[in-house]
Amino acid sequence: MKRGTVEMSVGIFVLAGILAVGYLAVRLGQMEILGAKYYQVKARFQSVSGLKPGARVEISGVLVGKVTAVTLDLKRMAAVVEMNLREDLKLSDDTIASVKTAGLIGDKYIKISPGGSDLIIKPGGMITETESAVDIEELISKYVFGKV
């Protein structure tokens, strides 16, 4: 009788541990399971060096979406970034999208600076005002070799 009680206790403990790890994986991974609604917008940049799908999209430091794809526009030879943004977020047509770096050598992310226009970007639309990534290595090499 005592052995069955110990086995039952261990089983409950293991099950609780698995549920706790699953909960932490969802919360720390910032996964949306139910109720998350997004719409897609695009932005065209001259350079997005280091930006990858899954990167954060922020407004005022608050996560509002993620980068879903980074592709090349062969006609314009420019990078096109596709982003999923929260459905409750309405961006005006003069919004500015910038590629930024988290810290000195951190991950790249998209920073959105909202505009003041009354015209709203529709789902699937394009953010036309963009600022490309600053290439730190290029700036350092220019400084070292006296080309600044």
N, C-alpha and C positions, 0 to 999 in steps of 0.2 A: 504494500500500500504506500509506503514511504517513497519508493522508487518512482512510482507513477506520478506522485505529486511533484517531485524534483524535475522529472522530464516535462511535465506540463508547465512548470514555472520557467524553465529554460526556453521552451517553445514560445511562450508569450513574450519573454524578454527579447528573443531574436526577432520576432515579428515586429515588436515596437521599434527595435533598432533599424530594421529595413524601412519601416514607414518614416522614421525620422530622417534617414539618409535621403529617401526619395523627396521628402518635403524640402530639405535643404538644397538638393540639386535643382529643384524647380525655382525656389526663391533666389538662390545665388546666381543661377543661370539666367534669371530674369525672363523666364519663359512665360508666355501667355497661353493658358490652357482654354479657358472659356471666356467669352464675352469681349475679346479684344477685336476691335474693328479698325482697319487701316485703309488708306487709299494711297495710290502710287503717284509720285511726281518724279520728274527727271531734271537734271542740271548738266550743262556742258561746261567743261573746264579745259584750259590749255594744259594743265599738269595736275595729276592726282597721285604723284609718286608715293607709294607706301599705303595708299587707301585700299582696304579690302572689303569684300562683302561681309556683312555682319557688324561693320563699324557703327558706332553710335551716331545719331543725329540729335543735336541739342539746340535748345533755345534758352538763353540765359542760364546755362549749366544744367538744365533739366532735360532728361531723356524724353524725346517725343517720337522717336522712330529709329529705324535701322537702314543701313545701306543693303540693298538686295543684289545689286549687280554693278560691275564696272566694265564698260565695253568701249570700243573704239569706233568713232564715227569716221568711216573711210573717206567720205566726201570732204569733210572739214579738217580731218586729221586732228581731232580733239577727243578727249575722254568724255563719255556720257555716264553719269552716275544715276542709277535708279534707286529711289528711296521709298520705303513704306512709312507713312506718317499717320499719327493718330487721327481718327475720323473727326473728332471734335475740334481739331486744329484747322483753322481757315487762314491761308496765306494770301497776301495781296500780291499783285503782279509786279510790284517793285521790291519784293523780298530779295535779300542778298544771301547767297550760300557761299561759305568759305571753307576751305580745307585747312584744318588746324592740327597741331600736335599737342598731345597731352604731356606736358613737361618738356624737357630738353630733347630727350630721345624716346619719348613715349609713342603710343599708338596714334595713328591719324584718325580724325573724326570730322564730321561735317557740323559747322556752326551756322545756324540760320539766324539772320537778323531781320525781323519783320519790318515791312514797309508801312506806309500810311495811306496807300491808294484804296479806293472803294472797289476796284476790280479784283475778283478772287480767282486764284489759279484753280482750274477744274481738275478732277482726278485724271491722271495721265498727262497733265500739262507739263510745261517746261519753265523752270526758274531761269530767267535770262541773265540776271545780274549775278556774276560769280567772281570769286577771288581764288586763284590757284594756290597750291602749296608752296611754301618757301623752302628751297633746297639748302639746308644748313651746310652740307658738304661743299656746295658750289660757293657759298658766301665765304667760308673759311679758306678755301683755296684761292679765291680772289684776294683776300686780305693777306695771306701768307706770301703770295707772289706779287704783291704791290699793285694790283689792278683795281683797287677800290677807289 
